[in-house]
Amino acid sequence: MSVKRFEEFVIEDIEKEFEKELEPILQNVVSAIQSKAPVRTGNLKKSIMYKFEKGKATIYTQGMGASLLHLVERGTVARKKKNGGVTGSMPARPFFYPTISSFEKEIDEKIKELVKGAVK
């Protein structure tokens, strides 16, 4: 059995507080991204999630939609297939990163507020 140092408990408490305070904002970010996601099958929209891990918040895609994000976000170009045919191209439809960027100021302000409160 390992013994935790006092600092580890303090860090864990701070991380839990940050998660509690940031979770509503991340829920809003994910909802906004999902509302802007192009829908054909719904897989991309359903794949957008968030998590907290070791004091870090991450918004990501998982499952069937995960392999689609970069194609939709950046678009595709026509290319030749092995059988001689050509694939179609798709224009970029950025929605994921622009939506996250639109929340940056709110997230930064919340983090500054939490740090300021933790330092007191």
C-alpha positions in Angstrom: 0.0 0.0 0.0 1.4 3.4 -0.9 1.0 6.4 1.3 -0.1 9.7 -0.2 1.6 12.9 0.6 -0.3 15.9 1.8 0.4 17.7 -1.5 -1.2 14.9 -3.5 -4.5 15.2 -1.5 -4.5 19.0 -2.1 -3.9 18.6 -5.8 -6.7 16.0 -6.0 -9.1 18.4 -4.2 -8.2 21.2 -6.5 -8.7 19.0 -9.6 -12.1 17.9 -8.3 -13.1 21.5 -7.8 -12.0 22.5 -11.2 -13.9 19.6 -12.7 -17.1 20.5 -10.8 -16.8 24.1 -12.0 -15.8 23.4 -15.6 -18.2 20.6 -16.3 -21.3 22.8 -17.1 -19.1 24.8 -19.5 -17.9 21.6 -21.2 -21.4 20.3 -21.5 -22.4 23.6 -23.2 -19.4 23.3 -25.6 -20.2 19.7 -26.5 -23.9 20.6 -27.0 -22.9 23.5 -29.2 -20.6 21.3 -31.3 -23.2 18.6 -31.7 -25.8 21.2 -32.8 -23.4 22.4 -35.5 -22.3 18.9 -36.7 -23.4 18.0 -40.2 -25.8 15.0 -39.9 -26.2 12.2 -42.4 -26.2 9.2 -40.2 -25.8 10.9 -36.8 -22.7 8.9 -36.0 -20.4 12.0 -35.9 -22.8 14.0 -33.8 -23.2 11.1 -31.3 -19.4 10.5 -31.1 -18.6 14.0 -29.6 -17.8 13.7 -25.9 -15.7 15.1 -23.1 -13.8 13.8 -20.1 -11.6 14.8 -17.2 -8.4 12.9 -16.6 -5.5 13.8 -14.3 -6.6 17.4 -14.1 -7.0 17.8 -17.9 -10.3 18.4 -19.8 -10.5 16.8 -23.2 -13.2 17.1 -25.9 -12.9 14.3 -28.3 -14.7 11.9 -30.7 -15.2 8.2 -30.1 -16.7 5.3 -32.0 -18.1 5.4 -35.5 -17.9 9.2 -35.9 -14.3 9.5 -34.7 -12.9 8.5 -38.1 -15.1 11.1 -39.8 -14.2 14.3 -38.0 -11.0 15.2 -39.9 -12.7 14.5 -43.2 -15.7 16.7 -42.5 -13.6 19.4 -40.7 -10.9 19.7 -43.4 -12.7 18.3 -46.5 -11.4 15.9 -49.0 -10.0 16.0 -52.6 -10.7 13.7 -55.5 -8.2 10.9 -55.8 -7.7 7.8 -58.1 -8.6 4.4 -56.8 -6.7 1.2 -57.6 -9.4 0.1 -60.0 -8.9 3.3 -62.0 -12.0 5.1 -60.7 -12.0 8.4 -58.9 -13.4 9.2 -55.5 -15.5 12.3 -55.0 -14.3 15.4 -53.2 -16.0 17.1 -50.3 -15.7 20.7 -49.2 -14.5 21.4 -45.7 -17.3 22.1 -43.2 -15.4 23.2 -40.1 -17.6 23.1 -37.0 -15.6 21.3 -34.2 -12.6 23.6 -33.7 -14.4 26.9 -34.5 -17.0 26.1 -31.9 -14.4 25.2 -29.3 -12.6 28.4 -30.1 -15.8 30.4 -29.5 -15.8 29.2 -25.9 -12.1 29.8 -25.2 -12.6 33.2 -23.5 -15.3 31.8 -21.2 -13.2 28.9 -20.2 -10.1 31.0 -19.7 -12.1 33.4 -17.4 -13.4 30.5 -15.4 -10.0 29.0 -14.9 -8.6 32.4 -13.9 -11.4 32.8 -11.4 -10.8 29.3 -9.9 -7.0 29.9 -9.7 -7.6 33.2 -8.0 -10.0 31.6 -5.5 -7.5 28.7 -4.8 -4.7 31.1 -4.1 -6.5 33.1 -1.4 
